[in-house]
Amino acid sequence: MPNTTKILDLAYEAGAILLENGAEISRVEETMQRIAGHFGVEDDSFFVLSNGIIATGEGYARSKFIPIKGASLDRVVAVNQLSREVSEGKCSLEEVEERLKQIRAMKPKAAWEQILASAIGSAGFCIIFGGGIADCLASFIAGMLLWMYLLFVSGRLSRIVSNVTGGLLATLLCFGMYRLGLGTHLSNMIIGAIIPLIPGIPFTNGIRDLANEDYIAGTTRLLDALLSFFCIALGVALAFMLDANIFGQMLVLEGLTSDAQTSGFAVQLIAAFLGTAGFAALFGVPGKFYFDCGFCGMMGWLLYLVLSRYTAFSPAEVIFCATAFVTLIALLQSIGRKCPITVFLICGIFPLVPGAGIFWTSYHIVSNQLSDALQTGFIALKATVAIAFGILAVMELNGKGRIGKWLRNRKKTH
């Protein structure tokens, strides 16, 4: 007779680790069912929400609240690998228990690596949004100092206060460097600096949960991402108001500019690669996948540049096509690397996330340009919807693993 309680406890622990660290709901449920079923506990029932798990089966009942927080995708990869080995019969119950303890005890990326990754990500995205070399340097410094603040200061604050103060700090740092003569395009500098705050994981997983018909979890995660966007925008707005009160007037900005030194395809693609790889480190992706993540983001940005510069597609249509392309690449990478698609998709779509929209909406509100604020906010909303439909289109095409099965069948016939 199987030890039902122990089996379900281990399945529950695996699901809890996944949910805590950025996995989508369907993966959490599938992993728990796979582990329990392999060890002979078929009468199991797992109900997973965005912030909790309920498990029942054969006289067993357990529930736990799991708050939404940051992600460590290396743990998601480790549990996914363990789940594969369990299905292949390579792990005993005792080995599963020990492996889960080891995964739970995994240390986050070193502080210096996270700080450097934030700096590189900010610099890369500053260039993507049209910044010059000096702007890139300013965003590098602001991104570095911002992550130091998030690591060593804001840990005791709520996520709301942390996002507001993070947006405020990043913007004030850019103001200071701009007024000291470092950087010429303030808007590009600020957009690059606040990018590390963008909630890529709840945003992406919320869309994927909706695609998997987990409507409660998907809506909750998207609302969480929306709240984070709002808090960042509030921090940016407060910085503009504070600067205006100190210097007597608000700085007047004239929209995004594209620096001739950095607008070429080569520089743009290098910046997209490095920026995306930087965020892979921030999300705790295993180092062996940094290149894959950078490549995914770079290819999506390449298609974005080609379509936006050489076709008559609208911005929303361009973002939809680029997102679908990124999602397809991430799917193929996940099949080839035997790794959750989340690892590549979350990082790969970052160049397409409307970070600029957050900044411009905030700026237009505090400068009393309400019609422009509505316009930029609506553009950002359309970009968000385009990203959602781009992901949904490819995930629907791959329903029940169609693409993976097709690739495996082709490999067998050749």
Protein Blocks (a to p, Z undefined) as FASTA:
>chain_A
ZZfklmmmmmmmmmmmmmmnopafklmmmmmmmmmmmnopabgcddddfkbccddeehia
cddddddddddfklmmmmmmmmmmmmnopacfklmmmmmmmmmmpccddfklmmmmmmmm
mmmmmmmnopafklmmmmmmmmmmmmmmmmmmmmmpcfklmmmmmmmmmmmmmmmmmmno
pajblklmmmmmmmmmpcfklmmmmmmmmmnopaklmmmmmmmmmmmmmmmmmmmmmmmm
mmmmmnopacddebjaddfklmpmklmmmmmmmmmmmmmmmnopafklmmmmmmmmmmmm
mmmmmmmmmccbdfklmmmmmmmmmmmmmmmmmmmnopafklmmmmmmmmmpcfklmmmm
mmmmmnopaklmmmmmmmmmmmmmmmmmmmmmmmmmmgghlmmmmmmmmmmmZZ
